[in-house]
C-alpha cells in the first residue's frame, strides 16, 4: 500500500488561539504512538490562530484507524467551541517532475 501524506488545517476563533494550540498539542504523543504513524508534526502559521498538522502514514488503513482513535474522536467532540470554521483534512498526491497533468 502506498504511503499517505496529509495536511490538516485548523483556524481558531478570535481569543481561542491558546486553547486550540493546547488541544492540538495534546494529540501529538498519542498519535506518535499509533502503529503506522511515520510523521505527525504540528505547526503554527504566522497568521494568528492558524495551525497545521503535517502527517505521513504507512497506508490509508492506518490513517483511517487514527481517525477512529479515542484522542481524535475527542478532538472532533471538543474543538467546535474553539474553531472559527470546520477543520480541513487534505490527502496529498505527489507531483513528479515531468509528470503528465491529469
Buried (B, 14 or more C-beta within 10 A) or exposed (E): EEBBBBBBBBBBBEEBBEBBBEBBEBBBEBBEEBEBBEEBEBEBEEEEBBBBBBBBBBEBEBBEBBEEBEBBEBBEEEBEEBBBEEBEEEEEEEEEEEEEEE
